[in-house]
Amino acid sequence: MKLLLQVTLYYLIITLIVFGFGGVMTYRIFELEVQRETDRYLKSRLWSIQNSIENGESPYAFNSANISIREVDMRYPESKYVFSDTLAEHPSPRIDALEPHRKLTVVRRIQGKNYKVEIFDVIFEQDDILEGVFQSQTRLFIILGAVLVMASFLVSTWVFRPFNVTLQALKNFRLNDPREVILGTTTTREFKELNDIIRQMVEKNKNDYKSLKEFSENASHEMQTPLAVAKGKIELLLQSKNLDQEQLSLINSAYSSINHLSKMSRSLSLLTKIDNNEFANLLKIDFSKVVLKAVFDFKELISLNAIDLQYEVEDNVMIVADPVLAQILVTNLFQNAIRHNIARGHIRVDLQPAFLEISNSGKPLKTDPESLFKRFKKDNQSGETIGLGLAIVKKYVK
């Protein structure tokens, strides 16, 4: 859900609560106003009747369904206006029901006689007022809600345009991209502050990445040189004829350790490059040829280990990938299938457009299979492998 739409919904909830209280107030105002206007009308009718009687008309000529005039004892003094709510028959003969009425009761002295006057008038029922207020408030709320929701979509394309530009720039941001991150221009203070902070963070991350990259490359390069020299000298030493068995054993151990360190350095460097998206040479390649080349390259080694190889590779399986990493991926899987196998075992290779599966007859795993995709995690911790092959495979596939 978009931010502006979410805020709009919150405003609608608040508006609904306000409309609820407003409806109650509106109902009360309408009720009082109807009562006030009805009382004013009853007073006006009273003055009109009193004026007509004073001009000679008979008081009893005004008696009707909603007017009652009768003479009372002179001892009754003139009284103030008394208004009350009551139930009375509706003036229309077609409506046979009691309806709410407003009644004015007063005693007036007219031409030396006292008359008690009662005037009735139908008023709006509370249910009618409530229904009117409810309908008006509901329609107004629906109109307001529809306008706010539509306005949120329209305003979001204008007000949030700089934010969307910034968001898209962050999605496309790459640490190894030398180009400057282009953020949206805006006059909104909050968006300007956000862009300033993002620019500072991007600049700092790029500088840190550059420093770390230079350190890693230098360390890897400087490490490989002495390792290569040490390996060369140990290889020369192994060719010496005057070495006894114990010396050969020690030299072989040192050679294995140096070789292990060299492989680990190259693998860690490769993982770092994959993490930093440095392999951006994405091409449409024939993955079938990559797998078949690996089958051809490893066929001799597989036969030397007395392993039965069976493969089914569908032609023209095309993928978009970095060619170098695609080859490393398949090579690592083949090496694992050979290394973690048993004598006279088998290897099955199956490539389809939807998947690549390489399986072997290795021994049952002692650890959780998912954990083997972590760095330096191996099923046999004392084995010769460095424990980075499957980590590279998973990182590349991901």
C-alpha positions in Angstrom: 0.0 0.0 0.0 1.4 3.4 -1.0 2.2 5.9 1.8 -0.2 8.6 0.6 -3.0 6.1 0.3 -2.3 4.8 3.8 -2.3 8.3 5.2 -5.6 9.0 3.3 -7.2 5.9 4.9 -6.1 7.1 8.4 -7.6 10.5 7.6 -10.8 8.8 6.5 -11.0 6.9 9.8 -10.5 10.1 11.7 -13.1 11.9 9.5 -15.6 9.1 10.1 -15.2 9.6 13.9 -15.6 13.4 13.4 -18.6 12.9 11.2 -20.1 10.7 14.0 -19.8 13.4 16.6 -20.8 16.0 13.9 -24.0 14.0 13.1 -25.0 14.0 16.8 -24.5 17.8 17.0 -26.3 18.3 13.6 -29.2 16.3 14.8 -29.4 18.3 18.0 -29.2 21.6 16.2 -31.9 20.6 13.7 -34.1 19.4 16.5 -33.8 22.7 18.4 -34.2 24.8 15.2 -37.4 22.9 14.3 -38.7 23.4 17.8 -37.8 27.1 17.7 -39.4 27.7 14.3 -42.5 25.7 15.4 -42.8 27.8 18.5 -42.5 31.0 16.5 -45.2 29.8 14.1 -47.5 29.0 17.1 -47.0 32.5 18.5 -47.8 34.0 15.1 -51.0 32.0 14.9 -51.9 33.1 18.4 -51.4 36.8 17.6 -53.4 36.4 14.4 -56.3 34.8 16.2 -56.3 37.3 19.0 -56.3 40.2 16.5 -59.2 38.6 14.6 -61.3 38.2 17.8 -60.5 41.8 18.9 -61.9 42.9 15.4 -65.2 41.2 16.1 -64.9 37.6 15.0 -66.3 34.9 17.2 -63.6 33.0 19.2 -65.3 29.7 18.6 -65.1 30.1 14.9 -61.4 29.2 15.1 -62.0 25.9 16.9 -60.6 23.1 14.8 -58.5 19.9 14.9 -55.4 21.9 15.9 -57.0 24.9 17.6 -58.9 24.9 20.8 -60.4 28.1 22.3 -62.7 28.2 25.3 -63.8 30.8 27.8 -62.5 30.3 31.4 -63.4 31.9 34.7 -62.3 35.5 35.2 -60.3 34.3 38.2 -57.8 32.7 35.8 -55.1 35.3 35.2 -53.3 35.8 31.9 -50.4 33.4 31.7 -47.1 33.2 29.8 -46.5 31.0 26.8 -46.4 27.4 27.8 -44.9 25.1 25.1 -45.0 21.3 25.4 -44.7 18.2 23.2 -47.7 15.9 22.9 -49.3 13.3 20.7 -52.4 14.2 18.7 -54.3 13.0 15.7 -52.9 14.1 12.3 -54.9 17.0 10.7 -55.2 15.0 7.5 -58.2 12.6 7.6 -56.2 10.1 5.5 -53.7 9.6 8.3 -55.3 7.7 11.2 -52.5 7.8 13.7 -51.1 9.8 16.5 -48.4 12.1 15.5 -45.9 14.2 17.6 -47.3 17.8 18.0 -46.0 20.9 19.5 -48.6 22.6 21.7 -48.9 26.2 22.8 -51.1 26.8 25.9 -51.9 30.3 27.1 -54.7 32.3 28.8 -55.5 35.7 27.2 -58.0 38.4 28.1 -59.8 39.6 25.0 -62.5 42.2 25.1 -63.1 41.7 28.9 -63.2 37.9 28.8 -60.6 35.3 29.6 -59.9 32.6 27.0 -57.7 29.6 27.2 -56.1 29.0 23.8 -54.4 25.8 22.8 -52.8 25.6 19.4 -51.3 22.4 17.9 -48.9 22.0 15.1 -47.3 18.8 13.6 -43.6 18.7 14.1 -40.9 16.6 12.5 -40.5 13.3 14.2 -37.1 12.6 15.8 -36.8 9.5 13.5 -37.3 11.7 10.5 -34.7 14.2 11.6 -32.3 11.4 12.5 -32.8 9.7 9.1 -32.3 13.0 7.3 -29.1 13.7 9.2 -27.8 10.2 8.7 -28.4 10.2 5.0 -26.9 13.6 4.5 -23.8 12.7 6.6 -23.4 9.4 4.9 -23.6 10.8 1.4 -21.2 13.6 2.3 -18.7 11.1 3.8 -18.9 8.9 0.7 -18.3 11.8 -1.6 -15.4 13.1 0.6 -13.9 9.6 0.8 -14.0 9.1 -3.0 -12.5 12.6 -3.6 -9.7 12.0 -1.1 -8.8 8.6 -2.5 -8.8 9.9 -6.1 -6.8 13.0 -5.0 -4.3 10.8 -3.2 -3.5 9.1 -6.5 -3.3 12.3 -8.4 -1.3 14.1 -5.7 1.1 11.2 -5.3 2.2 11.5 -8.9 3.1 15.1 -8.3 4.2 15.5 -4.7 5.9 12.1 -4.4 7.6 12.3 -7.8 11.0 13.4 -6.4 10.7 10.6 -3.8 10.0 8.0 -6.5 13.0 9.2 -8.5 15.2 8.9 -5.4 13.8 5.4 -4.7 14.5 4.3 -8.3 18.0 5.7 -8.1 18.6 3.6 -4.9 17.3 0.5 -6.6 19.7 1.0 -9.5 22.6 1.9 -7.2 25.7 -0.3 -7.4 28.9 0.2 -5.4 31.1 -0.5 -8.3 29.3 1.9 -10.6 31.5 5.0 -11.0 28.6 7.2 -12.1 27.1 9.7 -9.8 23.7 8.8 -8.2 21.1 11.2 -9.7 18.4 12.0 -7.1 15.2 13.9 -7.7 15.2 17.7 -7.4 12.5 19.0 -5.0 11.5 22.0 -3.0 10.1 19.9 -0.2 12.3 20.3 2.8 11.9 16.7 4.0 12.8 15.3 0.6 15.8 17.7 0.3 17.1 16.5 3.7 16.6 12.9 2.7 18.5 13.4 -0.6 21.3 15.1 1.2 21.6 12.2 3.7 21.5 9.7 0.9 24.2 11.5 -1.0 26.5 11.4 2.0 25.8 7.7 2.7 26.4 6.8 -1.0 29.6 8.8 -1.0 30.8 7.2 2.2 29.9 3.7 1.1 31.6 4.1 -2.2 34.8 5.4 -0.5 34.7 2.5 2.0 34.0 0.0 -0.8 36.9 1.4 -2.9 39.3 1.2 0.1 38.2 -2.3 0.9 38.4 -3.4 -2.7 41.9 -2.0 -3.0 42.9 -3.7 0.2 41.4 -7.1 -0.9 43.0 -6.9 -4.3 46.4 -5.8 -2.9 46.3 -8.4 -0.2 45.3 -11.2 -2.6 47.9 -10.1 -5.1 50.7 -9.7 -2.5 49.7 -13.1 -0.9 49.7 -15.0 -4.2 53.2 -13.9 -5.1 55.0 -15.3 -2.0 52.8 -18.3 -2.1 53.8 -19.0 -5.7 57.4 -18.5 -4.8 57.1 -20.9 -1.8 55.3 -23.5 -3.9 58.0 -23.3 -6.6 60.8 -23.7 -4.1 59.1 -26.6 -2.3 58.6 -28.3 -5.7 62.3 -27.9 -6.4 63.0 -29.3 -2.9 60.9 -32.3 -3.6 63.1 -33.1 -6.6 66.1 -33.4 -4.3 67.5 -37.0 -4.2 69.0 -36.9 -0.7 65.8 -36.5 1.2 64.6 -39.2 3.7 61.0 -40.3 4.2 60.4 -38.0 7.2 61.7 -34.9 5.3 59.5 -35.8 2.3 56.5 -36.1 4.6 57.1 -32.6 6.1 57.7 -31.0 2.8 54.5 -32.5 1.4 52.6 -31.3 4.4 53.9 -27.7 3.9 53.1 -27.9 0.1 49.5 -29.0 0.8 49.1 -26.1 3.3 50.4 -23.5 0.9 48.2 -24.9 -1.9 45.2 -24.9 0.4 45.9 -21.2 1.4 46.3 -20.3 -2.3 42.9 -21.9 -3.2 41.2 -20.2 -0.3 42.6 -16.8 -1.2 41.3 -17.1 -4.8 37.9 -18.4 -3.7 37.4 -15.6 -1.2 38.4 -13.1 -3.8 35.9 -14.6 -6.2 33.1 -14.5 -3.6 33.9 -10.8 -2.9 33.6 -10.0 -6.6 30.3 -11.8 -6.9 29.0 -10.0 -3.8 30.0 -6.7 -5.4 28.3 -7.5 -8.7 31.6 -7.2 -10.6 30.6 -9.9 -13.0 28.3 -7.7 -15.1 29.1 -9.3 -18.5 25.7 -10.9 -18.8 25.2 -12.7 -22.1 22.8 -15.2 -23.6 24.8 -18.4 -23.6 24.2 -22.0 -24.6 24.4 -23.7 -21.2 24.2 -27.1 -22.9 27.6 -26.5 -24.4 29.0 -25.4 -21.0 27.8 -28.7 -19.3 29.0 -30.9 -22.2 32.4 -29.2 -22.1 32.6 -30.1 -18.4 31.6 -33.7 -19.1 34.4 -33.9 -21.7 37.0 -32.3 -19.4 36.2 -34.5 -16.4 35.4 -37.7 -18.2 39.0 -39.0 -18.0 39.3 -38.1 -14.2 36.0 -39.8 -13.6 37.1 -43.0 -15.3 40.4 -43.0 -13.4 38.3 -43.0 -10.2 36.3 -46.0 -11.5 33.1 -44.0 -11.4 30.3 -44.6 -13.9 29.2 -41.4 -15.6 25.7 -41.1 -17.2 24.4 -37.8 -18.6 21.4 -36.5 -20.4 21.9 -33.0 -21.7 19.1 -31.3 -23.7 20.3 -29.2 -26.6 20.1 -25.5 -26.8 19.3 -24.7 -23.2 19.8 -20.9 -23.3 20.4 -18.8 -20.2 21.5 -15.2 -19.5 24.6 -15.4 -17.4 28.3 -14.4 -17.1 30.2 -17.0 -19.2 33.1 -17.2 -16.7 30.9 -17.8 -13.7 28.7 -20.3 -15.5 31.8 -22.4 -16.2 33.0 -22.0 -12.5 29.5 -23.1 -11.4 29.5 -26.3 -13.4 33.2 -27.1 -12.6 32.6 -26.8 -8.8 29.6 -29.1 -9.0 31.5 -31.7 -11.0 34.5 -31.5 -8.6 32.2 -32.1 -5.7 30.5 -35.0 -7.4 33.9 -36.7 -8.0 35.5 -35.8 -4.6 32.5 -36.9 -2.5 31.9 -40.2 -4.2 32.6 -43.8 -3.4 34.7 -46.5 -5.2 32.8 -47.8 -8.3 30.1 -45.3 -7.7 28.2 -43.3 -10.2 27.5 -39.7 -11.3 24.3 -38.6 -13.0 24.0 -35.3 -15.0 20.6 -34.1 -16.1 20.1 -30.7 -17.9 16.6 -29.6 -18.8 15.4 -26.1 -19.6 14.0 -25.7 -16.1 16.9 -27.2 -14.0 20.4 -28.7 -13.8 20.8 -31.7 -11.6 24.1 -33.4 -10.8 23.9 -36.4 -8.4 26.3 -39.0 -7.2 26.5 -42.1 -5.0 28.3 -40.4 -2.1 28.0 -41.4 1.5 25.1 -40.1 3.6 25.7 -36.6 5.0 26.5 -36.2 8.6 25.3 -32.5 8.7 22.3 -30.5 7.6 22.5 -30.1 3.8 21.6 -26.4 3.9 24.6 -25.7 6.2 27.0 -26.9 3.5 26.2 -23.8 1.5 27.8 -21.6 4.2 31.4 -20.5 4.0 34.0 -23.0 5.4 31.2 -25.5 6.3 32.1 -29.1 5.3 30.6 -32.5 5.9 34.1 -33.7 6.9 35.9 -30.8 8.6 39.2 -32.6 8.3 38.9 -33.1 4.5 41.1 -31.5 1.9 38.5 -29.1 0.6 38.4 -25.5 1.7 34.6 -25.4 2.1 33.9 -22.5 -0.3 32.8 -24.3 -3.5 29.1 -24.6 -2.6 29.1 -21.1 -1.2 30.3 -19.8 -4.5 27.7 -21.9 -6.3 24.8 -20.6 -4.2 26.0 -17.0 -4.4 26.2 -17.2 -8.2 22.9 -19.0 -8.7 21.2 -16.5 -6.4 
